[in-house]
Amino acid sequence: SRRIYFIFVTIVTLSLSIIIYQIYLIQIGNKLHYSDVPVILWWTPFGNDEKLRDCENYQCYFTSNRSFQYHNQVKSFLFYGSSFQINDLPKWKSNEIPWGLFHEESPRNNPILVQEETLNLFTYSSTFSRFSDIPLTLVDLPGITELLSRKYFVSTKQKTKLMYKKNLAPLLYIQSDCDTASNRDSYVAELMKYIHIDSYGTCLNNAQLNKKLKENYLEVLNREDFLSFNANYKFTIAFENAICDDYITEKLWRPLIVGSIPVYYGSPSFKDWLPNNMSAISILDFKDPKSLANFLYNLSNNEIEYNKYLSHKLIDNYDIHNERLKKALKKNKKLLSNEFGNYVEEFECYVCKNIHTKKKTKIINKKHYNCPLPKNPLTNKIDYSNSWTRQWILEKCSAKILNYYLQNNLTINMENFERDKLKLYDRNKC
């Protein structure tokens, strides 16, 4: 009898909860209906949820509750890129309910986003590209204070002493993601033949972190003791996991912050965001790893020339020369802080204001997420031996089929979708 009583109480509780929640939705629905507040639905739960927000002179209601997809006030669907799934999408009504894409990550998380035909599904964008509506290019750079601070700075003389006393290499490398679209390890492995590199991650490992840093090191990358450790090295190998215009991560900013010169491979446009023209070294400026190694060896042994790359640390009251960087950092100050959530809310308000002002809709394109086919960093040519290259091409097929399904309001059956995708790929029709 106790068991029956427990089941009865559970059923009643659940029923009451459902009724109360439905009443709540009706009340919210009525409120929105009468006040003509646009509903913006995060189809992939990410930003504000169940929140009425003021965006300057405008108001919008943000939610991730999919019940609102049928509400007559729903005005936009927003997606977080890594969670965008082709078999879980709302009905396509591009003219009535525009879509928005928020994504700071590289296409390794979701290669279908590389394709123009996928990007064309969206009207609003917030990506790493400077051309997106709300650019996330500098999302991993805390601010100008950190860039100029000497908190972790180790002088060149001291770094040289550490190389002899503690047998430190001139270069630091620390990566544990060894399967990347950029195929960065192939270049580092070749570079290792010509210059000493301390590699602490699981990729090309030849050195061991101390126990304090080794345990869950991915979680301590921005901790003070790790930053101080990084600062001991003259150079830090800063290679992105994928090559896209303006896709710049903490891999570049961290060494700049601690005063280690980044040896960079990633965004072809990364120099547009440096404090000055001599803040980092691009591997693309050298014909091969041997040439780069010779340059780094000579620079490491020439204190005057080496220090030219650290002017943002060594000169008191340093004035950043890069106007583009200064302007972007000044804009970030207006957000109060360069925190990720502020970018999310800025994007939400951008969509909200556009809905209210009924600005002419557009579609986003490759400029908003430009990631060409993966190249071999040793040859700078498309790398067809890289499995990620095949994935890029396969997803071009996916984008074509997805567009066809959406435009014709067809239900996506994943088994049929995959079959059709491989057919297109085999016929070289992507």
C-alpha positions as CSV (number, residue, x, y, z in Angstrom):
1,S,0.0,0.0,0.0
2,R,2.9,2.4,0.7
3,R,4.2,1.7,-2.8
4,I,0.8,2.5,-4.3
5,Y,0.6,5.7,-2.2
6,F,4.1,6.7,-3.4
7,I,3.2,6.2,-7.1
8,F,-0.1,8.1,-6.6
9,V,1.7,11.1,-5.0
10,T,4.4,11.1,-7.8
11,I,1.7,11.1,-10.5
12,V,-0.2,13.9,-8.8
13,T,2.9,16.0,-8.3
14,L,4.0,15.5,-11.9
15,S,0.5,16.4,-13.2
16,L,0.3,19.5,-11.1
17,S,3.8,20.6,-12.3
18,I,2.8,20.2,-15.9
19,I,-0.4,22.1,-15.4
20,I,1.4,24.9,-13.5
21,Y,4.1,25.1,-16.2
22,Q,1.4,25.2,-19.0
23,I,-0.4,28.1,-17.1
24,Y,3.0,29.9,-16.9
25,L,3.5,29.5,-20.6
26,I,0.0,30.8,-21.3
27,Q,0.6,33.8,-19.1
28,I,3.9,34.5,-20.8
29,G,2.3,33.9,-24.2
30,N,-0.5,36.4,-23.4
31,K,1.9,39.0,-22.0
32,L,4.0,38.7,-25.2
33,H,1.0,38.8,-27.4
34,Y,-0.5,41.9,-26.0
35,S,2.8,43.8,-25.7
36,D,4.1,42.7,-29.1
37,V,7.4,41.7,-27.6
38,P,9.4,39.6,-30.2
39,V,10.4,36.1,-29.0
40,I,13.9,35.0,-29.9
41,L,14.4,31.3,-29.5
42,W,17.8,29.7,-28.9
43,W,17.1,26.5,-30.8
44,T,20.3,25.1,-29.3
45,P,20.2,26.2,-25.6
46,F,23.0,28.7,-25.1
47,G,22.3,32.3,-24.2
48,N,19.6,33.9,-22.0
49,D,16.7,31.7,-21.1
50,E,13.2,32.7,-20.1
51,K,14.4,36.3,-19.9
52,L,12.8,39.6,-21.0
53,R,15.7,41.9,-22.0
54,D,16.1,45.6,-22.7
55,C,18.3,46.3,-25.6
56,E,18.6,50.1,-25.5
57,N,15.1,51.3,-26.7
58,Y,13.9,47.8,-27.6
59,Q,12.7,44.7,-25.8
60,C,12.9,41.0,-26.7
61,Y,12.1,37.8,-24.9
62,F,14.8,35.2,-25.0
63,T,14.1,31.6,-24.4
64,S,15.4,28.1,-25.2
65,N,11.9,26.6,-24.7
66,R,11.0,25.1,-28.0
67,S,7.3,25.3,-27.2
68,F,7.6,28.9,-28.4
69,Q,8.5,27.9,-32.0
70,Y,4.7,28.0,-32.7
71,H,4.1,31.3,-30.9
72,N,3.0,34.0,-33.3
73,Q,5.6,36.4,-31.8
74,V,8.7,34.2,-32.5
75,K,10.9,36.3,-34.8
76,S,14.3,34.5,-34.9
77,F,16.0,31.2,-34.2
78,L,19.5,31.3,-32.8
79,F,22.1,28.5,-33.0
80,Y,25.3,27.8,-31.2
81,G,27.6,26.4,-34.0
82,S,28.9,23.3,-32.2
83,S,25.3,22.2,-31.4
84,F,23.9,22.8,-34.9
85,Q,22.6,19.4,-36.0
86,I,21.1,18.7,-39.5
87,N,18.5,16.3,-38.1
88,D,17.3,18.7,-35.4
89,L,16.2,21.9,-37.1
90,P,13.1,24.1,-37.1
91,K,11.0,24.5,-40.2
92,W,12.6,26.7,-42.8
93,K,10.9,30.1,-43.1
94,S,13.9,32.3,-44.0
95,N,11.8,35.4,-44.8
96,E,9.6,35.2,-41.7
97,I,11.9,33.8,-39.1
98,P,15.6,34.5,-39.8
99,W,18.3,32.3,-38.3
100,G,21.4,33.5,-36.3
101,L,24.7,31.8,-35.9
102,F,27.0,32.2,-32.8
103,H,30.3,30.3,-33.0
104,E,33.7,31.2,-31.8
105,E,35.1,27.7,-32.3
106,S,37.0,26.3,-35.3
107,P,35.2,24.1,-37.9
108,R,36.7,21.0,-36.4
109,N,33.7,21.1,-34.0
110,N,31.2,21.2,-37.0
111,P,32.8,21.1,-40.5
112,I,29.4,21.7,-42.2
113,L,29.7,25.3,-41.1
114,V,32.6,25.8,-43.5
115,Q,30.3,25.5,-46.5
116,E,28.8,28.6,-48.2
117,E,25.5,26.8,-48.7
118,T,25.2,26.2,-44.9
119,L,26.2,29.8,-44.0
120,N,23.6,31.1,-46.5
121,L,20.9,29.7,-44.2
122,F,21.7,32.4,-41.6
123,T,20.9,36.1,-41.5
124,Y,22.8,37.1,-38.4
125,S,26.3,36.1,-37.4
126,S,28.7,36.3,-34.5
127,T,31.9,34.4,-35.4
128,F,35.7,34.8,-35.2
129,S,35.6,36.8,-38.4
130,R,36.0,40.6,-38.4
131,F,33.2,40.6,-41.0
132,S,30.6,39.0,-38.8
133,D,27.9,41.2,-37.2
134,I,29.4,40.8,-33.7
135,P,33.1,39.8,-34.2
136,L,34.6,37.3,-31.7
137,T,38.1,37.7,-33.1
138,L,39.6,38.9,-29.7
139,V,37.4,36.9,-27.4
140,D,40.4,35.2,-25.9
141,L,42.4,38.4,-25.3
142,P,41.6,39.7,-21.8
143,G,42.5,43.3,-22.6
144,I,45.2,45.9,-23.1
145,T,46.2,45.8,-19.4
146,E,47.2,42.1,-19.6
147,L,49.0,42.6,-23.0
148,L,51.3,45.3,-21.5
149,S,51.6,44.0,-18.0
150,R,55.0,42.7,-16.7
151,K,53.4,40.5,-14.1
152,Y,54.8,37.3,-15.5
153,F,57.7,38.9,-17.5
154,V,61.1,37.2,-17.3
155,S,64.1,39.2,-18.7
156,T,66.0,37.9,-21.7
157,K,69.2,37.6,-19.5
158,Q,67.2,35.4,-17.0
159,K,65.8,33.3,-19.8
160,T,69.3,32.7,-21.1
161,K,70.5,31.6,-17.6
162,L,67.5,29.2,-17.3
163,M,68.4,27.6,-20.6
164,Y,71.9,26.7,-19.2
165,K,71.0,26.1,-15.5
166,K,67.8,24.1,-16.1
167,N,68.5,22.9,-19.6
168,L,65.4,24.6,-21.0
169,A,65.0,24.7,-24.7
170,P,64.5,28.0,-26.5
171,L,61.1,26.8,-27.7
172,L,58.1,25.6,-25.7
173,Y,55.4,23.3,-27.3
174,I,52.5,22.0,-25.4
175,Q,49.6,20.2,-27.2
176,S,47.6,17.1,-26.5
177,D,45.2,17.3,-29.5
178,C,47.3,15.4,-32.1
179,D,44.7,15.0,-34.8
180,T,44.1,18.4,-36.2
181,A,43.0,20.0,-39.5
182,S,46.1,22.1,-39.5
183,N,48.4,19.0,-39.1
184,R,50.6,21.1,-36.9
185,D,52.6,18.2,-35.4
186,S,54.1,17.4,-38.8
187,Y,55.7,20.8,-38.9
188,V,56.9,20.8,-35.3
189,A,58.4,17.3,-35.8
190,E,60.4,18.6,-38.7
191,L,61.4,21.7,-36.8
192,M,62.7,19.5,-33.9
193,K,65.4,18.1,-36.2
194,Y,67.1,21.5,-36.3
195,I,66.4,23.2,-32.9
196,H,65.8,22.1,-29.3
197,I,62.0,22.1,-28.4
198,D,60.5,21.2,-25.0
199,S,57.2,19.4,-25.8
200,Y,55.2,18.8,-22.7
201,G,51.9,17.6,-24.1
202,T,51.0,14.2,-25.3
203,C,51.8,15.3,-28.9
204,L,55.6,14.7,-29.7
205,N,56.2,14.5,-26.0
206,N,59.8,14.7,-24.9
207,A,59.6,16.6,-21.5
208,Q,57.6,16.2,-18.3
209,L,55.6,18.9,-16.5
210,N,55.9,18.9,-12.7
211,K,53.2,17.1,-10.9
212,K,51.3,20.3,-9.9
213,L,51.0,21.4,-13.5
214,K,50.6,17.9,-15.1
215,E,47.4,17.0,-13.3
216,N,44.5,18.2,-15.5
217,Y,46.9,20.6,-17.2
218,L,44.2,21.7,-19.7
219,E,42.3,23.2,-16.7
220,V,45.4,25.2,-15.5
221,L,46.5,26.8,-18.8
222,N,45.4,30.2,-17.5
223,R,46.5,29.7,-13.9
224,E,49.2,31.9,-12.6
225,D,51.7,29.1,-12.0
226,F,51.3,27.9,-15.6
227,L,51.7,31.4,-17.0
228,S,54.9,31.9,-15.0
229,F,56.2,28.6,-16.3
230,N,55.4,29.7,-19.9
231,A,57.2,33.0,-19.3
232,N,60.5,31.2,-18.8
233,Y,60.7,30.3,-22.5
234,K,62.1,32.6,-25.2
235,F,59.6,31.3,-27.8
236,T,56.3,29.5,-27.7
237,I,55.0,27.5,-30.6
238,A,51.5,28.8,-31.1
239,F,49.8,26.7,-33.8
240,E,46.0,26.7,-34.2
241,N,44.1,23.4,-34.8
242,A,42.5,24.8,-38.0
243,I,43.4,27.6,-40.4
244,C,40.7,30.2,-40.9
245,D,40.8,34.0,-41.4
246,D,40.7,35.7,-38.0
247,Y,40.4,32.5,-36.1
248,I,42.9,33.4,-33.3
249,T,42.8,31.7,-29.9
250,E,44.6,32.0,-26.6
251,K,47.6,30.2,-28.3
252,L,48.7,33.5,-29.7
253,W,47.6,35.7,-26.8
254,R,49.1,33.7,-23.9
255,P,52.7,34.0,-24.9
256,L,52.2,37.7,-25.8
257,I,50.8,38.3,-22.3
258,V,53.6,36.5,-20.5
259,G,56.4,37.9,-22.7
260,S,57.4,34.8,-24.7
261,I,57.6,35.4,-28.5
262,P,54.9,33.4,-30.3
263,V,56.0,31.3,-33.3
264,Y,52.6,31.3,-35.0
265,Y,50.7,29.2,-37.6
266,G,47.0,29.9,-38.0
267,S,45.0,32.8,-39.2
268,P,46.6,34.3,-42.4
269,S,45.4,37.7,-41.2
270,F,46.8,37.4,-37.6
271,K,49.3,40.2,-38.0
272,D,46.4,42.6,-38.4
273,W,45.8,42.2,-34.6
274,L,49.4,42.3,-33.2
275,P,50.5,45.1,-30.9
276,N,53.2,46.0,-33.5
277,N,54.8,44.5,-36.6
278,M,57.4,42.6,-34.5
279,S,55.3,41.0,-31.8
280,A,55.2,37.5,-33.3
281,I,56.9,35.3,-35.9
282,S,55.0,33.6,-38.7
283,I,56.2,30.2,-40.0
284,L,54.9,31.2,-43.4
285,D,57.6,33.9,-43.7
286,F,60.2,31.0,-44.0
287,K,60.7,28.6,-46.8
288,D,61.0,25.6,-44.5
289,P,61.5,24.5,-40.9
290,K,65.3,24.5,-41.2
291,S,65.2,28.2,-42.3
292,L,63.0,29.0,-39.3
293,A,65.2,27.1,-36.9
294,N,68.3,29.0,-38.1
295,F,66.4,32.3,-37.6
296,L,65.2,31.4,-34.1
297,Y,68.7,30.2,-33.0
298,N,70.3,33.4,-34.1
299,L,67.6,35.6,-32.6
300,S,67.8,33.6,-29.3
301,N,71.5,34.5,-29.2
302,N,71.2,38.2,-30.0
303,E,69.6,40.0,-27.0
304,I,69.3,43.3,-28.7
305,E,67.4,41.9,-31.7
306,Y,65.4,39.5,-29.5
307,N,64.2,42.4,-27.3
308,K,62.7,44.2,-30.3
309,Y,59.9,41.6,-30.3
310,L,59.1,42.5,-26.7
311,S,58.7,46.3,-27.0
312,H,55.2,46.0,-25.6
313,K,56.7,44.7,-22.4
314,L,60.0,46.6,-22.2
315,I,58.9,50.2,-23.0
316,D,57.3,52.1,-20.2
317,N,53.8,53.5,-21.0
318,Y,54.0,51.6,-24.3
319,D,51.6,52.9,-27.0
320,I,50.2,50.2,-29.2
321,H,50.8,51.1,-32.8
322,N,48.0,48.9,-34.3
323,E,45.0,51.2,-34.7
324,R,42.7,48.2,-35.5
325,L,43.7,46.5,-32.3
326,K,43.3,49.7,-30.2
327,K,39.8,50.3,-31.7
328,A,38.7,46.8,-30.9
329,L,40.1,46.8,-27.4
330,K,38.4,50.2,-26.8
331,K,35.1,48.7,-27.9
332,N,35.6,45.8,-25.5
333,K,36.1,48.3,-22.7
334,K,32.5,49.5,-23.3
335,L,31.3,46.0,-22.6
336,L,32.8,46.5,-19.1
337,S,34.9,43.3,-19.6
338,N,36.0,41.0,-22.4
339,E,34.0,38.1,-20.9
340,F,32.3,35.6,-23.2
341,G,28.9,36.2,-21.8
342,N,29.0,39.9,-22.8
343,Y,29.5,38.9,-26.5
344,V,26.6,36.6,-26.3
345,E,24.3,39.3,-24.9
346,E,25.6,41.8,-27.5
347,F,24.7,39.4,-30.2
348,E,21.2,38.9,-28.7
349,C,20.7,42.6,-28.7
350,Y,21.9,43.0,-32.2
351,V,19.3,40.5,-33.4
352,C,16.6,42.1,-31.2
353,K,17.3,45.6,-32.6
354,N,17.3,44.3,-36.2
355,I,13.9,42.7,-35.6
356,H,12.4,45.8,-34.2
357,T,13.8,48.1,-36.9
358,K,13.0,45.6,-39.6
359,K,16.3,46.1,-41.3
360,K,16.6,44.6,-44.8
361,T,17.6,40.9,-44.3
362,K,20.8,39.5,-45.8
363,I,22.5,36.2,-45.8
364,I,25.9,35.5,-44.3
365,N,28.6,34.1,-46.5
366,K,32.2,32.7,-46.5
367,K,33.6,36.0,-45.3
368,H,31.8,35.3,-41.9
369,Y,33.5,31.9,-41.5
370,N,36.4,31.5,-44.0
371,C,38.2,28.2,-43.5
372,P,39.8,26.9,-46.8
373,L,40.6,23.2,-47.4
374,P,43.3,22.1,-45.0
375,K,46.9,22.6,-46.2
376,N,50.1,20.8,-45.3
377,P,52.1,23.3,-43.3
378,L,55.4,21.9,-44.8
379,T,54.3,22.5,-48.4
380,N,51.5,25.1,-47.9
381,K,49.5,23.1,-50.5
382,I,46.1,21.4,-50.0
383,D,46.7,18.2,-48.0
384,Y,44.6,15.5,-49.5
385,S,46.2,12.9,-47.3
386,N,44.7,14.6,-44.2
387,S,41.4,13.0,-43.2
388,W,40.1,16.4,-42.3
389,T,40.3,17.4,-46.0
390,R,38.0,14.6,-46.9
391,Q,35.7,15.7,-44.1
392,W,35.6,19.3,-45.5
393,I,34.6,18.0,-49.0
394,L,32.0,15.5,-47.6
395,E,30.4,18.4,-45.7
396,K,30.1,20.3,-48.9
397,C,27.9,17.5,-50.1
398,S,26.0,17.7,-46.8
399,A,25.4,21.4,-47.2
400,K,23.9,20.9,-50.7
401,I,21.5,18.2,-49.6
402,L,20.6,20.1,-46.4
403,N,19.6,23.1,-48.5
404,Y,17.5,21.0,-50.8
405,Y,15.7,19.4,-47.8
406,L,15.0,22.7,-46.1
407,Q,13.9,24.6,-49.2
408,N,11.4,21.8,-49.9
409,N,10.3,21.3,-46.3
410,L,11.3,17.6,-46.4
411,T,11.9,15.6,-43.2
412,I,15.5,14.6,-42.8
413,N,16.0,10.8,-42.5
414,M,19.7,10.5,-41.5
415,E,20.1,7.1,-43.2
416,N,18.9,8.5,-46.5
417,F,20.8,11.7,-45.9
418,E,24.1,9.9,-45.4
419,R,23.5,7.7,-48.4
420,D,22.8,10.7,-50.7
421,K,25.8,12.5,-49.4
422,L,28.2,9.6,-50.2
423,K,26.6,9.3,-53.7
424,L,27.4,13.0,-54.4
425,Y,30.9,12.6,-53.0
426,D,31.6,9.4,-55.1
427,R,30.4,11.2,-58.2
428,N,32.6,14.2,-57.4
429,K,29.5,16.5,-57.5
430,C,30.0,18.3,-54.2
